[in-house]
Amino acid sequence: MVIVFIFAAHIIFAGYIFYKKLKTESFSSAAINVAFITLIFSVGWPISTLIVKVFLEPEGFGKFVDRDTVSLLLLTLLEYFFYKFYYSDIKKTIPNGTER
């Protein structure tokens, strides 16, 4: 169940970035950003799995948090800090039209 939430969070994030880049730049820029997010996820998951394999058994911490879930959580945490830096130029707008 945790894995489904992590995948859904990545899909929602990719959709959000696609929407923001489409609105501010172009379709090709938005598509390239989604491809970049997909590439980081696709390459990062095996790397985080290799790291977690060293420290955990396949059972992990129980039924819902096995080794794959821990590797996805590690990947998501690392991606959070990377994307926070990489997409720092995307500003949030508040209802009256000003930017934060």
N, C-alpha and C positions, 0 to 999 in steps of 0.2 A: 504493500500500500504506500509506503514511503517513496518507493521508486516511481510510482505513478505520479505522485505529487512533484517530485523533482523533474520528471520529464515534462509535466504540464507547466511548471514554472519556466523551464527553458523555452517551450513553445510560446508562451505568453510574452516572455521577454523578447524573443525574436520578432514576434508580431508588433510589439510596441516600438522596437527600433526601426522596423520596416516602415511603420506609419510615420514616425517622426522624421526619418530621412526622406521619405517620399514627399512629405509636406514641405520640408525645408530645402531639399536638393533635387534629386531626380530619381526616376525609377531604377536606372542602372546602379546608382549609388546605394539605394535601398536594397537591391538584390545582392550586391556585393557584400554589404554588411551582414545580411542573413547568411550568405555563404561563409563568411568569416566566422560567425558565431557557430555555425554547423561544423566547420573545420576544427575550431578550438575544442568543441565538445567531443568530436570524433577522435581527435588525437589525445586529448587530455584524459579521457576515461581509461584507456589502456595504461597510460603512464601512472595514473593514480592507483589503478589496480595493482600494478607492479610494486608500488610503494606499500600499499596496505597488505599485500601478500606476505611481506616480510614480518609484519607485526601481528597479524590475526590468522586464526584458523578459519576454514570455510564456514563454520557455524556463526562466526561473529559474536554478537552480544545477545542473540536470541532469535526467536522466530521472525520478527519483523525487521531486525537490523542485522543482516548477514554481512559478509565481506563485500559483496557488490554494493550494498546500500551505503556502507561506510566509505567505499571508494567514490561513489557518486556524491556523498555529502562533502568529502574532501575536495573534490573537483568543483562543486558548486561554491564552496567557500573561497577557493582560490580565484574562480571566475568572478565572483562578486567584487573582490578588491581590484582585479584587473580591469573589469568593465567600468567600475566606478572611476578609475583613472582615465581609461580610453575614451569613454563617452561623457567626460566632464563638460564638454561644450554644449551638450543638450540641456537647455534650460527649461525649467517648469514654468508654465504660465498660470497665473491665478485668474479668477473670473473677470476682474475689471480690466484685463489686458496688459497689465504690467508684468515684468519678469522678476523672478527672485534672483 
